[in-house]
Amino acid sequence: MANFKTHLSVATFASTAFAGGLFQISVVDPVDIPRLIFFGVIGGLLPDVDAENSVPARRLFNSLAFLAAGLILYRQTNLIPAKQLFSYAVIAALLVRYPLFYVFRKTTKHRGVFHSLLGALFFGFLVTCLSHWFLQWDSLQSWYNGIFIGFGFIVHLCLDEIYSVNLSGLRMKKSFGTALKLFSYNDMLASGLLLVAVIALMSVTPSADSIGQVFAKTNWKEVAQIGTQLLK
């Protein structure tokens, strides 16, 4: 499979191209591009959160720890004395970073349930919901965040499948088919639980009408012309 640097480089290139393309058809503003590339790159690293000693996993749980502490500080300000509030925030961060990370490592396996299109949906909807309901971004920008997470995620899965083909010998490696799959066929319980989580997140996502309105206004003839020019 591709290594960390390869996934990082390809995710950066693909996300930059995707964001640039959306800018060319006037779907996003220039100020949005760096943020969308960032989310695309994060999505491009997320599938390896279940790898043993995974760099993305450690970084993800470091971020989640800070997020947990930040949410407590944000939600409980003026309700709890400052010293006590700070203690709660530190405890929450430590619980997420160590016990929760330990349980995650022990209950997941590499190229398992998170290495699938179902995993892409889960993280895409999760980031959309967090962006809208906790970070207070409008529905359009929240959906963009989630879409780029899912896009980067799928780029990662496709790259792993490409690396599963031995082009010099024109044969498939044993890892072929373990990355780009709908769900984990070997762990139906985990896949079922993740499906339930996806459905639950879908029920609380912000309205997608804003996305539909943006693309309804898009000049698709111009898009086709740009695509034709790029293929020449």
Buried (B, 14 or more C-beta within 10 A) or exposed (E): BBEEEEBBBBBBBBBBEBBEBBBEBEBBEEEBBEBBBBBBBBBBBBBBBBBEEBEBBEEBBBEBBBBBBBBBBEEEEEEBEEEEBBEBBEEBBBEBBEEBBEEBBEEBBBBBBBBBBBBBBBBBBBBBBBBBEEEEBEBBBBBBBBBBBBBBBBBBBBBBBBBBBEEEEEEEEEBBEBBBBEBBEEBEEBBEEBBEBBEEBEEEBBEEEBBEEBEEEEEEEEBEEEEEEEEE
